[in-house]
Amino acid sequence: MALVHGKMLLMKLTLLASATTLLAAAADKPLPPPQAKPNCTDRCGDITIPYPFGIGDGCYILLKGQENKFELTCD
């Protein structure tokens, strides 16, 4: 019985070590910067505006029944 618990503990520790290694590797890769549509402003002051949001006509996504829900105004 103790041998079974020992093997289960070893398996759990191995899984934990693998998960930790994967998370550490993922954290080392920088995320790509958010991008606006071509010819559209992607910043409002210090704030980056990623598509589907946008500032100005044609720079944000339009969904049926949700007119201008993704349009932003930069003041």
All heavy atoms as TSV, in Angstrom:
chain	resi	resn	atom	element	x	y	z
A	1	MET	N	N	0.818	-1.185	0.000
A	1	MET	CA	C	0.000	0.000	0.000
A	1	MET	C	C	0.870	1.260	0.000
A	1	MET	O	O	0.577	2.211	-0.684
A	1	MET	CB	C	-0.913	-0.031	1.226
A	1	MET	CG	C	-1.933	1.046	1.242
A	1	MET	SD	S	-3.239	0.607	0.117
A	1	MET	CE	C	-4.514	1.622	0.676
A	2	ALA	N	N	1.948	1.249	0.780
A	2	ALA	CA	C	2.836	2.409	0.845
A	2	ALA	C	C	3.524	2.639	-0.498
A	2	ALA	O	O	3.778	3.779	-0.876
A	2	ALA	CB	C	3.877	2.224	1.943
A	3	LEU	N	N	3.785	1.540	-1.218
A	3	LEU	CA	C	4.425	1.660	-2.526
A	3	LEU	C	C	3.507	2.388	-3.504
A	3	LEU	O	O	3.961	3.237	-4.274
A	3	LEU	CB	C	4.794	0.268	-3.053
A	3	LEU	CG	C	5.527	0.237	-4.386
A	3	LEU	CD1	C	6.840	1.007	-4.298
A	3	LEU	CD2	C	5.799	-1.192	-4.808
A	4	VAL	N	N	2.211	2.118	-3.453
A	4	VAL	CA	C	1.241	2.771	-4.323
A	4	VAL	C	C	1.187	4.266	-4.019
A	4	VAL	O	O	1.204	5.105	-4.913
A	4	VAL	CB	C	-0.155	2.129	-4.175
A	4	VAL	CG1	C	-1.201	2.938	-4.911
A	4	VAL	CG2	C	-0.132	0.692	-4.659
A	5	HIS	N	N	1.140	4.635	-2.741
A	5	HIS	CA	C	1.117	6.044	-2.356
A	5	HIS	C	C	2.409	6.752	-2.764
A	5	HIS	O	O	2.388	7.906	-3.180
A	5	HIS	CB	C	0.892	6.191	-0.840
A	5	HIS	CG	C	-0.493	5.827	-0.420
A	5	HIS	ND1	N	-1.594	6.565	-0.779
A	5	HIS	CD2	C	-0.956	4.792	0.317
A	5	HIS	CE1	C	-2.671	6.011	-0.278
A	5	HIS	NE2	N	-2.316	4.916	0.399
A	6	GLY	N	N	3.534	6.056	-2.643
A	6	GLY	CA	C	4.816	6.622	-3.047
A	6	GLY	C	C	4.861	6.901	-4.548
A	6	GLY	O	O	5.343	7.942	-4.987
A	7	LYS	N	N	4.339	5.955	-5.349
A	7	LYS	CA	C	4.305	6.142	-6.800
A	7	LYS	C	C	3.367	7.286	-7.168
A	7	LYS	O	O	3.659	8.085	-8.059
A	7	LYS	CB	C	3.877	4.860	-7.498
A	7	LYS	CG	C	4.946	3.799	-7.533
A	7	LYS	CD	C	4.499	2.593	-8.313
A	7	LYS	CE	C	5.584	1.549	-8.380
A	7	LYS	NZ	N	5.181	0.381	-9.157
A	8	MET	N	N	2.217	7.389	-6.481
A	8	MET	CA	C	1.258	8.462	-6.763
A	8	MET	C	C	1.888	9.815	-6.418
A	8	MET	O	O	1.738	10.781	-7.153
A	8	MET	CB	C	-0.037	8.264	-5.985
A	8	MET	CG	C	-0.766	6.999	-6.361
A	8	MET	SD	S	-2.364	7.112	-7.109
A	8	MET	CE	C	-3.081	8.595	-6.646
A	9	LEU	N	N	2.611	9.871	-5.313
A	9	LEU	CA	C	3.267	11.114	-4.918
A	9	LEU	C	C	4.324	11.503	-5.948
A	9	LEU	O	O	4.414	12.668	-6.339
A	9	LEU	CB	C	3.900	10.964	-3.531
A	9	LEU	CG	C	4.661	12.178	-3.014
A	9	LEU	CD1	C	3.734	13.386	-2.896
A	9	LEU	CD2	C	5.312	11.871	-1.691
A	10	LEU	N	N	5.096	10.539	-6.415
A	10	LEU	CA	C	6.116	10.801	-7.424
A	10	LEU	C	C	5.476	11.303	-8.716
A	10	LEU	O	O	5.960	12.250	-9.333
A	10	LEU	CB	C	6.942	9.536	-7.684
A	10	LEU	CG	C	8.051	9.669	-8.722
A	10	LEU	CD1	C	9.062	10.738	-8.295
A	10	LEU	CD2	C	8.746	8.341	-8.935
A	11	MET	N	N	4.355	10.715	-9.110
A	11	MET	CA	C	3.651	11.151	-10.315
A	11	MET	C	C	3.139	12.584	-10.151
A	11	MET	O	O	3.241	13.403	-11.070
A	11	MET	CB	C	2.496	10.199	-10.636
A	11	MET	CG	C	2.951	8.862	-11.191
A	11	MET	SD	S	1.642	7.628	-11.457
A	11	MET	CE	C	0.316	8.548	-12.124
A	12	LYS	N	N	2.595	12.898	-8.996
A	12	LYS	CA	C	2.087	14.246	-8.750
A	12	LYS	C	C	3.223	15.268	-8.773
A	12	LYS	O	O	3.084	16.353	-9.333
A	12	LYS	CB	C	1.347	14.302	-7.415
A	12	LYS	CG	C	0.012	13.596	-7.440
A	12	LYS	CD	C	-0.662	13.666	-6.092
A	12	LYS	CE	C	-1.983	12.921	-6.098
A	12	LYS	NZ	N	-2.648	12.966	-4.790
A	13	LEU	N	N	4.346	14.931	-8.160
A	13	LEU	CA	C	5.486	15.844	-8.156
A	13	LEU	C	C	6.036	16.050	-9.566
A	13	LEU	O	O	6.410	17.167	-9.935
A	13	LEU	CB	C	6.579	15.328	-7.223
A	13	LEU	CG	C	6.257	15.405	-5.728
A	13	LEU	CD1	C	7.342	14.712	-4.921
A	13	LEU	CD2	C	6.091	16.846	-5.289
A	14	THR	N	N	6.077	14.990	-10.351
A	14	THR	CA	C	6.540	15.096	-11.732
A	14	THR	C	C	5.601	15.989	-12.542
A	14	THR	O	O	6.041	16.842	-13.313
A	14	THR	CB	C	6.630	13.700	-12.379
A	14	THR	OG1	O	7.524	12.893	-11.600
A	14	THR	CG2	C	7.141	13.781	-13.803
A	15	LEU	N	N	4.304	15.809	-12.361
A	15	LEU	CA	C	3.320	16.635	-13.056
A	15	LEU	C	C	3.454	18.101	-12.642
A	15	LEU	O	O	3.419	19.003	-13.475
A	15	LEU	CB	C	1.908	16.126	-12.769
A	15	LEU	CG	C	0.770	16.879	-13.430
A	15	LEU	CD1	C	0.900	16.838	-14.942
A	15	LEU	CD2	C	-0.561	16.302	-13.002
A	16	LEU	N	N	3.626	18.346	-11.360
A	16	LEU	CA	C	3.793	19.703	-10.865
A	16	LEU	C	C	5.049	20.351	-11.443
A	16	LEU	O	O	5.028	21.506	-11.862
A	16	LEU	CB	C	3.856	19.706	-9.333
A	16	LEU	CG	C	4.048	21.062	-8.673
A	16	LEU	CD1	C	2.881	21.984	-8.986
A	16	LEU	CD2	C	4.201	20.896	-7.170
A	17	ALA	N	N	6.132	19.610	-11.496
A	17	ALA	CA	C	7.381	20.139	-12.056
A	17	ALA	C	C	7.218	20.449	-13.540
A	17	ALA	O	O	7.689	21.489	-14.020
A	17	ALA	CB	C	8.513	19.146	-11.844
A	18	SER	N	N	6.534	19.592	-14.266
A	18	SER	CA	C	6.303	19.826	-15.695
A	18	SER	C	C	5.444	21.061	-15.910
A	18	SER	O	O	5.726	21.886	-16.777
A	18	SER	CB	C	5.627	18.612	-16.333
A	18	SER	OG	O	6.449	17.488	-16.245
A	19	ALA	N	N	4.385	21.208	-15.123
A	19	ALA	CA	C	3.503	22.364	-15.250
A	19	ALA	C	C	4.248	23.651	-14.921
A	19	ALA	O	O	4.097	24.664	-15.602
A	19	ALA	CB	C	2.286	22.198	-14.345
A	20	THR	N	N	5.082	23.612	-13.897
A	20	THR	CA	C	5.860	24.789	-13.517
A	20	THR	C	C	6.827	25.178	-14.628
A	20	THR	O	O	6.992	26.352	-14.943
A	20	THR	CB	C	6.630	24.518	-12.214
A	20	THR	OG1	O	5.701	24.131	-11.198
A	20	THR	CG2	C	7.409	25.725	-11.752
A	21	THR	N	N	7.459	24.200	-15.244
A	21	THR	CA	C	8.386	24.466	-16.344
A	21	THR	C	C	7.655	25.085	-17.530
A	21	THR	O	O	8.135	26.046	-18.134
A	21	THR	CB	C	9.085	23.164	-16.782
A	21	THR	OG1	O	9.783	22.615	-15.656
A	21	THR	CG2	C	10.061	23.411	-17.907
A	22	LEU	N	N	6.482	24.569	-17.860
A	22	LEU	CA	C	5.702	25.118	-18.972
A	22	LEU	C	C	5.262	26.547	-18.692
A	22	LEU	O	O	5.319	27.414	-19.565
A	22	LEU	CB	C	4.481	24.237	-19.254
A	22	LEU	CG	C	4.762	22.901	-19.915
A	22	LEU	CD1	C	3.491	22.063	-19.988
A	22	LEU	CD2	C	5.331	23.105	-21.309
A	23	LEU	N	N	4.812	26.811	-17.480
A	23	LEU	CA	C	4.397	28.167	-17.136
A	23	LEU	C	C	5.564	29.141	-17.180
A	23	LEU	O	O	5.420	30.275	-17.643
A	23	LEU	CB	C	3.747	28.185	-15.752
A	23	LEU	CG	C	2.357	27.559	-15.666
A	23	LEU	CD1	C	1.909	27.491	-14.211
A	23	LEU	CD2	C	1.364	28.336	-16.488
A	24	ALA	N	N	6.711	28.714	-16.720
A	24	ALA	CA	C	7.888	29.575	-16.745
A	24	ALA	C	C	8.308	29.868	-18.180
A	24	ALA	O	O	8.669	31.000	-18.518
A	24	ALA	CB	C	9.039	28.925	-15.985
A	25	ALA	N	N	8.233	28.865	-19.047
A	25	ALA	CA	C	8.589	29.065	-20.452
A	25	ALA	C	C	7.606	30.015	-21.121
A	25	ALA	O	O	7.989	30.869	-21.918
A	25	ALA	CB	C	8.624	27.728	-21.185
A	26	ALA	N	N	6.336	29.892	-20.803
A	26	ALA	CA	C	5.321	30.766	-21.391
A	26	ALA	C	C	5.491	32.201	-20.911
A	26	ALA	O	O	5.258	33.149	-21.650
A	26	ALA	CB	C	3.925	30.255	-21.051
A	27	ALA	N	N	5.921	32.387	-19.678
A	27	ALA	CA	C	6.095	33.722	-19.123
A	27	ALA	C	C	7.281	34.446	-19.763
A	27	ALA	O	O	7.315	35.669	-19.791
A	27	ALA	CB	C	6.287	33.641	-17.610
A	28	ASP	N	N	8.255	33.709	-20.282
A	28	ASP	CA	C	9.420	34.318	-20.909
A	28	ASP	C	C	9.117	34.899	-22.281
A	28	ASP	O	O	9.854	35.742	-22.776
A	28	ASP	CB	C	10.550	33.297	-21.045
A	28	ASP	CG	C	11.182	32.958	-19.704
A	28	ASP	OD1	O	10.992	33.735	-18.750
A	28	ASP	OD2	O	11.842	31.916	-19.620
A	29	LYS	N	N	8.046	34.450	-22.918
A	29	LYS	CA	C	7.709	34.926	-24.253
A	29	LYS	C	C	6.832	36.173	-24.132
A	29	LYS	O	O	5.763	36.115	-23.549
A	29	LYS	CB	C	6.960	33.839	-25.030
A	29	LYS	CG	C	7.784	32.611	-25.299
A	29	LYS	CD	C	7.001	31.582	-26.065
A	29	LYS	CE	C	7.809	30.325	-26.262
A	29	LYS	NZ	N	7.056	29.288	-26.946
A	30	PRO	N	N	7.272	37.283	-24.697
A	30	PRO	CA	C	6.440	38.481	-24.625
A	30	PRO	C	C	5.213	38.344	-25.518
A	30	PRO	O	O	5.265	37.707	-26.573
A	30	PRO	CB	C	7.367	39.574	-25.134
A	30	PRO	CG	C	8.375	38.878	-25.978
A	30	PRO	CD	C	8.519	37.497	-25.394
A	31	LEU	N	N	4.124	38.921	-25.077
A	31	LEU	CA	C	2.914	38.912	-25.882
A	31	LEU	C	C	3.065	39.905	-27.020
A	31	LEU	O	O	3.678	40.961	-26.853
A	31	LEU	CB	C	1.705	39.301	-25.023
A	31	LEU	CG	C	1.336	38.330	-23.906
A	31	LEU	CD1	C	0.209	38.924	-23.066
A	31	LEU	CD2	C	0.927	36.995	-24.476
A	32	PRO	N	N	2.504	39.585	-28.188
A	32	PRO	CA	C	2.574	40.560	-29.272
A	32	PRO	C	C	1.749	41.789	-28.905
A	32	PRO	O	O	0.742	41.676	-28.202
A	32	PRO	CB	C	1.958	39.813	-30.461
A	32	PRO	CG	C	1.126	38.741	-29.864
A	32	PRO	CD	C	1.771	38.394	-28.558
A	33	PRO	N	N	2.172	42.957	-29.354
A	33	PRO	CA	C	1.419	44.162	-29.014
A	33	PRO	C	C	0.054	44.154	-29.689
A	33	PRO	O	O	-0.090	43.634	-30.794
A	33	PRO	CB	C	2.295	45.287	-29.567
A	33	PRO	CG	C	3.118	44.651	-30.628
A	33	PRO	CD	C	3.305	43.230	-30.207
A	34	PRO	N	N	-0.950	44.702	-29.027
A	34	PRO	CA	C	-2.254	44.810	-29.664
A	34	PRO	C	C	-2.131	45.667	-30.917
A	34	PRO	O	O	-1.329	46.603	-30.955
A	34	PRO	CB	C	-3.123	45.510	-28.622
A	34	PRO	CG	C	-2.401	45.354	-27.344
A	34	PRO	CD	C	-0.957	45.224	-27.690
A	35	GLN	N	N	-2.916	45.344	-31.907
A	35	GLN	CA	C	-2.815	46.083	-33.149
A	35	GLN	C	C	-4.162	46.636	-33.563
A	35	GLN	O	O	-5.178	45.971	-33.443
A	35	GLN	CB	C	-2.263	45.195	-34.251
A	35	GLN	CG	C	-0.843	44.774	-33.996
A	35	GLN	CD	C	-0.285	43.959	-35.140
A	35	GLN	OE1	O	-1.018	43.459	-35.968
A	35	GLN	NE2	N	1.014	43.827	-35.183
A	36	ALA	N	N	-4.141	47.844	-34.062
A	36	ALA	CA	C	-5.324	48.456	-34.645
A	36	ALA	C	C	-5.370	48.073	-36.125
A	36	ALA	O	O	-4.406	47.545	-36.677
A	36	ALA	CB	C	-5.252	49.964	-34.489
A	37	LYS	N	N	-6.498	48.357	-36.758
A	37	LYS	CA	C	-6.595	48.124	-38.192
A	37	LYS	C	C	-5.627	49.069	-38.905
A	37	LYS	O	O	-5.270	50.118	-38.373
A	37	LYS	CB	C	-8.026	48.382	-38.659
A	37	LYS	CG	C	-8.992	47.284	-38.216
A	37	LYS	CD	C	-10.394	47.552	-38.678
A	37	LYS	CE	C	-10.527	47.224	-40.151
A	37	LYS	NZ	N	-11.926	47.341	-40.607
A	38	PRO	N	N	-5.205	48.696	-40.115
A	38	PRO	CA	C	-4.300	49.578	-40.864
A	38	PRO	C	C	-4.894	50.984	-41.023
A	38	PRO	O	O	-6.097	51.135	-41.213
A	38	PRO	CB	C	-4.168	48.887	-42.220
A	38	PRO	CG	C	-4.466	47.442	-41.929
A	38	PRO	CD	C	-5.479	47.460	-40.825
A	39	ASN	N	N	-4.050	51.979	-40.928
A	39	ASN	CA	C	-4.425	53.399	-41.061
A	39	ASN	C	C	-5.345	53.883	-39.952
A	39	ASN	O	O	-6.046	54.877	-40.124
A	39	ASN	CB	C	-5.043	53.681	-42.429
A	39	ASN	CG	C	-4.111	53.334	-43.567
A	39	ASN	OD1	O	-2.923	53.649	-43.513
A	39	ASN	ND2	N	-4.627	52.666	-44.567
A	40	CYS	N	N	-5.379	53.190	-38.826
A	40	CYS	CA	C	-6.196	53.594	-37.684
A	40	CYS	C	C	-5.293	53.890	-36.488
A	40	CYS	O	O	-4.249	53.264	-36.324
A	40	CYS	CB	C	-7.192	52.496	-37.304
A	40	CYS	SG	S	-8.468	52.214	-38.549
A	41	THR	N	N	-5.707	54.833	-35.669
A	41	THR	CA	C	-4.967	55.178	-34.461
A	41	THR	C	C	-5.036	54.022	-33.470
A	41	THR	O	O	-6.102	53.464	-33.253
A	41	THR	CB	C	-5.582	56.437	-33.812
A	41	THR	OG1	O	-5.536	57.487	-34.771
A	41	THR	CG2	C	-4.842	56.843	-32.571
A	42	ASP	N	N	-3.907	53.652	-32.890
A	42	ASP	CA	C	-3.905	52.537	-31.937
A	42	ASP	C	C	-3.636	52.988	-30.509
A	42	ASP	O	O	-3.489	52.174	-29.617
A	42	ASP	CB	C	-2.895	51.473	-32.353
A	42	ASP	CG	C	-1.455	51.954	-32.278
A	42	ASP	OD1	O	-1.242	53.172	-32.162
A	42	ASP	OD2	O	-0.559	51.110	-32.340
A	43	ARG	N	N	-3.583	54.315	-30.290
A	43	ARG	CA	C	-3.324	54.815	-28.941
A	43	ARG	C	C	-4.200	56.019	-28.646
A	43	ARG	O	O	-4.533	56.799	-29.520
A	43	ARG	CB	C	-1.861	55.226	-28.790
A	43	ARG	CG	C	-0.902	54.048	-28.971
A	43	ARG	CD	C	0.505	54.364	-28.567
A	43	ARG	NE	N	0.685	54.603	-27.159
A	43	ARG	CZ	C	0.707	53.655	-26.221
A	43	ARG	NH1	N	0.532	52.412	-26.552
A	43	ARG	NH2	N	0.920	53.966	-24.966
A	44	CYS	N	N	-4.545	56.146	-27.376
A	44	CYS	CA	C	-5.219	57.336	-26.866
A	44	CYS	C	C	-4.427	57.725	-25.616
A	44	CYS	O	O	-4.566	57.079	-24.576
A	44	CYS	CB	C	-6.683	57.054	-26.539
A	44	CYS	SG	S	-7.557	58.502	-25.916
A	45	GLY	N	N	-3.544	58.704	-25.752
A	45	GLY	CA	C	-2.646	59.031	-24.652
A	45	GLY	C	C	-1.712	57.860	-24.397
A	45	GLY	O	O	-1.046	57.386	-25.314
A	46	ASP	N	N	-1.711	57.353	-23.170
A	46	ASP	CA	C	-0.859	56.215	-22.806
A	46	ASP	C	C	-1.579	54.876	-22.950
A	46	ASP	O	O	-1.017	53.844	-22.605
A	46	ASP	CB	C	-0.389	56.350	-21.351
A	46	ASP	CG	C	0.564	57.516	-21.169
A	46	ASP	OD1	O	1.119	57.999	-22.179
A	46	ASP	OD2	O	0.770	57.947	-20.026
A	47	ILE	N	N	-2.806	54.897	-23.425
A	47	ILE	CA	C	-3.619	53.679	-23.530
A	47	ILE	C	C	-3.561	53.125	-24.948
A	47	ILE	O	O	-3.788	53.848	-25.913
A	47	ILE	CB	C	-5.101	53.965	-23.163
A	47	ILE	CG1	C	-5.212	54.652	-21.806
A	47	ILE	CG2	C	-5.939	52.697	-23.235
A	47	ILE	CD1	C	-4.735	53.824	-20.648
A	48	THR	N	N	-3.241	51.827	-25.071
A	48	THR	CA	C	-3.248	51.156	-26.363
A	48	THR	C	C	-4.663	50.668	-26.656
A	48	THR	O	O	-5.304	50.067	-25.799
A	48	THR	CB	C	-2.278	49.958	-26.358
A	48	THR	OG1	O	-0.973	50.440	-26.028
A	48	THR	CG2	C	-2.234	49.270	-27.707
A	49	ILE	N	N	-5.131	50.916	-27.864
A	49	ILE	CA	C	-6.476	50.533	-28.277
A	49	ILE	C	C	-6.371	49.379	-29.270
A	49	ILE	O	O	-6.029	49.583	-30.440
A	49	ILE	CB	C	-7.221	51.719	-28.951
A	49	ILE	CG1	C	-7.132	52.990	-28.107
A	49	ILE	CG2	C	-8.646	51.330	-29.283
A	49	ILE	CD1	C	-7.809	52.917	-26.776
A	50	PRO	N	N	-6.639	48.147	-28.849
A	50	PRO	CA	C	-6.551	47.013	-29.770
A	50	PRO	C	C	-7.862	46.828	-30.542
A	50	PRO	O	O	-8.944	47.131	-30.039
A	50	PRO	CB	C	-6.317	45.820	-28.840
A	50	PRO	CG	C	-7.027	46.206	-27.581
A	50	PRO	CD	C	-6.891	47.711	-27.472
A	51	TYR	N	N	-7.757	46.369	-31.783
A	51	TYR	CA	C	-8.937	45.966	-32.529
A	51	TYR	C	C	-9.520	44.758	-31.798
A	51	TYR	O	O	-8.767	43.933	-31.306
A	51	TYR	CB	C	-8.537	45.601	-33.971
A	51	TYR	CG	C	-9.711	45.286	-34.851
A	51	TYR	CD1	C	-10.430	46.313	-35.446
A	51	TYR	CD2	C	-10.104	43.971	-35.066
A	51	TYR	CE1	C	-11.523	46.028	-36.247
A	51	TYR	CE2	C	-11.192	43.696	-35.861
A	51	TYR	CZ	C	-11.897	44.716	-36.449
A	51	TYR	OH	O	-12.972	44.439	-37.228
A	52	PRO	N	N	-10.819	44.653	-31.622
A	52	PRO	CA	C	-11.938	45.186	-32.390
A	52	PRO	C	C	-12.380	46.577	-31.979
A	52	PRO	O	O	-13.284	47.133	-32.586
A	52	PRO	CB	C	-13.048	44.179	-32.136
A	52	PRO	CG	C	-12.824	43.700	-30.763
A	52	PRO	CD	C	-11.313	43.692	-30.617
A	53	PHE	N	N	-11.772	47.169	-30.931
A	53	PHE	CA	C	-12.100	48.541	-30.575
A	53	PHE	C	C	-11.352	49.468	-31.526
A	53	PHE	O	O	-10.355	49.084	-32.114
A	53	PHE	CB	C	-11.699	48.832	-29.124
A	53	PHE	CG	C	-12.374	47.926	-28.141
A	53	PHE	CD1	C	-11.732	46.797	-27.668
A	53	PHE	CD2	C	-13.660	48.185	-27.717
A	53	PHE	CE1	C	-12.358	45.947	-26.770
A	53	PHE	CE2	C	-14.299	47.344	-26.821
A	53	PHE	CZ	C	-13.642	46.217	-26.351
A	54	GLY	N	N	-11.847	50.684	-31.672
A	54	GLY	CA	C	-11.162	51.608	-32.552
A	54	GLY	C	C	-11.679	53.020	-32.390
A	54	GLY	O	O	-12.750	53.257	-31.830
A	55	ILE	N	N	-10.886	53.949	-32.921
A	55	ILE	CA	C	-11.232	55.362	-32.878
A	55	ILE	C	C	-11.421	55.819	-34.318
A	55	ILE	O	O	-10.482	55.790	-35.102
A	55	ILE	CB	C	-10.101	56.179	-32.209
A	55	ILE	CG1	C	-9.848	55.666	-30.793
A	55	ILE	CG2	C	-10.431	57.654	-32.214
A	55	ILE	CD1	C	-8.595	56.211	-30.153
A	56	GLY	N	N	-12.636	56.200	-34.682
A	56	GLY	CA	C	-12.920	56.691	-36.029
A	56	GLY	C	C	-13.620	55.665	-36.903
A	56	GLY	O	O	-13.607	54.462	-36.634
A	57	ASP	N	N	-14.232	56.177	-37.968
A	57	ASP	CA	C	-14.990	55.324	-38.893
A	57	ASP	C	C	-14.110	54.240	-39.510
A	57	ASP	O	O	-12.988	54.506	-39.931
A	57	ASP	CB	C	-15.606	56.169	-40.011
A	57	ASP	CG	C	-16.719	57.071	-39.516
A	57	ASP	OD1	O	-17.321	56.740	-38.481
A	57	ASP	OD2	O	-16.966	58.102	-40.161
A	58	GLY	N	N	-14.627	53.029	-39.530
A	58	GLY	CA	C	-13.933	51.905	-40.145
A	58	GLY	C	C	-12.815	51.317	-39.307
A	58	GLY	O	O	-12.145	50.393	-39.744
A	59	CYS	N	N	-12.595	51.839	-38.121
A	59	CYS	CA	C	-11.490	51.363	-37.287
A	59	CYS	C	C	-11.938	50.399	-36.193
A	59	CYS	O	O	-11.115	49.897	-35.442
A	59	CYS	CB	C	-10.763	52.548	-36.669
A	59	CYS	SG	S	-9.882	53.526	-37.903
A	60	TYR	N	N	-13.221	50.156	-36.064
A	60	TYR	CA	C	-13.752	49.247	-35.047
A	60	TYR	C	C	-14.695	48.263	-35.716
A	60	TYR	O	O	-15.158	48.477	-36.836
A	60	TYR	CB	C	-14.484	50.026	-33.943
A	60	TYR	CG	C	-15.545	50.963	-34.479
A	60	TYR	CD1	C	-16.852	50.530	-34.658
A	60	TYR	CD2	C	-15.231	52.272	-34.829
A	60	TYR	CE1	C	-17.820	51.380	-35.161
A	60	TYR	CE2	C	-16.188	53.124	-35.327
A	60	TYR	CZ	C	-17.485	52.680	-35.498
A	60	TYR	OH	O	-18.434	53.512	-36.007
A	61	ILE	N	N	-14.958	47.171	-35.027
A	61	ILE	CA	C	-15.823	46.138	-35.584
A	61	ILE	C	C	-17.292	46.552	-35.430
A	61	ILE	O	O	-17.671	47.159	-34.440
A	61	ILE	CB	C	-15.562	44.771	-34.913
A	61	ILE	CG1	C	-16.218	43.657	-35.703
A	61	ILE	CG2	C	-16.028	44.772	-33.470
A	61	ILE	CD1	C	-15.796	42.270	-35.264
A	62	LEU	N	N	-18.059	46.256	-36.438
A	62	LEU	CA	C	-19.499	46.505	-36.397
A	62	LEU	C	C	-20.205	45.159	-36.399
A	62	LEU	O	O	-20.031	44.370	-37.316
A	62	LEU	CB	C	-19.954	47.308	-37.621
A	62	LEU	CG	C	-19.720	48.802	-37.571
A	62	LEU	CD1	C	-20.090	49.441	-38.906
A	62	LEU	CD2	C	-20.512	49.440	-36.462
A	63	LEU	N	N	-20.980	44.881	-35.380
A	63	LEU	CA	C	-21.746	43.649	-35.285
A	63	LEU	C	C	-23.208	43.975	-35.521
A	63	LEU	O	O	-23.696	45.028	-35.122
A	63	LEU	CB	C	-21.559	43.007	-33.908
A	63	LEU	CG	C	-20.126	42.657	-33.532
A	63	LEU	CD1	C	-20.071	42.161	-32.097
A	63	LEU	CD2	C	-19.562	41.621	-34.471
A	64	LYS	N	N	-23.913	43.067	-36.161
A	64	LYS	CA	C	-25.336	43.286	-36.412
A	64	LYS	C	C	-26.073	43.544	-35.114
A	64	LYS	O	O	-25.905	42.822	-34.138
A	64	LYS	CB	C	-25.957	42.073	-37.110
A	64	LYS	CG	C	-25.531	41.908	-38.529
A	64	LYS	CD	C	-26.259	40.740	-39.172
A	64	LYS	CE	C	-25.846	40.583	-40.617
A	64	LYS	NZ	N	-26.554	39.489	-41.269
A	65	GLY	N	N	-26.900	44.605	-35.112
A	65	GLY	CA	C	-27.703	44.920	-33.943
A	65	GLY	C	C	-26.938	45.598	-32.821
A	65	GLY	O	O	-27.491	45.880	-31.778
A	66	GLN	N	N	-25.664	45.842	-33.008
A	66	GLN	CA	C	-24.862	46.478	-31.956
A	66	GLN	C	C	-24.050	47.616	-32.559
A	66	GLN	O	O	-22.831	47.628	-32.537
A	66	GLN	CB	C	-23.933	45.457	-31.297
A	66	GLN	CG	C	-24.650	44.363	-30.596
A	66	GLN	CD	C	-23.694	43.449	-29.846
A	66	GLN	OE1	O	-22.505	43.699	-29.753
A	66	GLN	NE2	N	-24.221	42.388	-29.292
A	67	GLU	N	N	-24.740	48.602	-33.110
A	67	GLU	CA	C	-24.075	49.699	-33.776
A	67	GLU	C	C	-23.131	50.449	-32.832
A	67	GLU	O	O	-23.505	50.858	-31.747
A	67	GLU	CB	C	-25.102	50.662	-34.351
A	67	GLU	CG	C	-25.958	50.036	-35.429
A	67	GLU	CD	C	-26.992	50.992	-35.971
A	67	GLU	OE1	O	-26.779	52.205	-35.892
A	67	GLU	OE2	O	-28.011	50.504	-36.468
A	68	ASN	N	N	-21.913	50.615	-33.289
A	68	ASN	CA	C	-20.890	51.440	-32.622
A	68	ASN	C	C	-20.553	51.010	-31.194
A	68	ASN	O	O	-20.037	51.806	-30.427
A	68	ASN	CB	C	-21.292	52.911	-32.636
A	68	ASN	CG	C	-21.547	53.414	-34.034
A	68	ASN	OD1	O	-21.119	52.823	-35.017
A	68	ASN	ND2	N	-22.249	54.514	-34.139
A	69	LYS	N	N	-20.803	49.767	-30.815
A	69	LYS	CA	C	-20.489	49.313	-29.448
A	69	LYS	C	C	-18.985	49.239	-29.206
A	69	LYS	O	O	-18.542	49.244	-28.084
A	69	LYS	CB	C	-21.099	47.922	-29.185
A	69	LYS	CG	C	-22.593	47.910	-29.210
A	69	LYS	CD	C	-23.119	48.023	-27.820
A	69	LYS	CE	C	-24.647	47.947	-27.876
A	69	LYS	NZ	N	-25.258	47.778	-26.655
A	70	PHE	N	N	-18.200	49.171	-30.273
A	70	PHE	CA	C	-16.754	49.056	-30.131
A	70	PHE	C	C	-16.041	50.351	-30.499
A	70	PHE	O	O	-14.820	50.415	-30.492
A	70	PHE	CB	C	-16.221	47.902	-30.987
A	70	PHE	CG	C	-16.633	46.557	-30.459
A	70	PHE	CD1	C	-17.832	45.969	-30.838
A	70	PHE	CD2	C	-15.811	45.866	-29.580
A	70	PHE	CE1	C	-18.214	44.736	-30.346
A	70	PHE	CE2	C	-16.190	44.630	-29.081
A	70	PHE	CZ	C	-17.391	44.065	-29.456
A	71	GLU	N	N	-16.785	51.396	-30.822
A	71	GLU	CA	C	-16.187	52.678	-31.161
A	71	GLU	C	C	-15.792	53.417	-29.890
A	71	GLU	O	O	-16.563	53.487	-28.941
A	71	GLU	CB	C	-17.159	53.542	-31.968
A	71	GLU	CG	C	-16.574	54.880	-32.342
A	71	GLU	CD	C	-17.549	55.751	-33.129
A	71	GLU	OE1	O	-18.769	55.514	-33.059
A	71	GLU	OE2	O	-17.072	56.659	-33.797
A	72	LEU	N	N	-14.587	53.964	-29.886
A	72	LEU	CA	C	-14.102	54.730	-28.739
A	72	LEU	C	C	-13.859	56.172	-29.159
A	72	LEU	O	O	-13.556	56.449	-30.318
A	72	LEU	CB	C	-12.802	54.131	-28.192
A	72	LEU	CG	C	-12.875	52.682	-27.724
A	72	LEU	CD1	C	-11.496	52.203	-27.312
A	72	LEU	CD2	C	-13.871	52.529	-26.589
A	73	THR	N	N	-13.975	57.074	-28.216
A	73	THR	CA	C	-13.677	58.482	-28.442
A	73	THR	C	C	-12.499	58.861	-27.557
A	73	THR	O	O	-12.514	58.591	-26.359
A	73	THR	CB	C	-14.905	59.358	-28.082
A	73	THR	OG1	O	-16.016	58.922	-28.849
A	73	THR	CG2	C	-14.630	60.813	-28.351
A	74	CYS	N	N	-11.512	59.457	-28.159
A	74	CYS	CA	C	-10.331	59.879	-27.408
A	74	CYS	C	C	-10.401	61.387	-27.223
A	74	CYS	O	O	-10.385	62.144	-28.179
A	74	CYS	CB	C	-9.068	59.483	-28.180
A	74	CYS	SG	S	-7.558	59.885	-27.321
A	75	ASP	N	N	-10.518	61.813	-25.983
A	75	ASP	CA	C	-10.590	63.250	-25.678
A	75	ASP	C	C	-9.301	63.744	-25.079
A	75	ASP	O	O	-8.678	63.166	-24.296
A	75	ASP	CB	C	-11.721	63.524	-24.685
A	75	ASP	CG	C	-13.080	63.253	-25.300
A	75	ASP	OD1	O	-13.238	63.396	-26.520
A	75	ASP	OD2	O	-13.983	62.875	-24.521
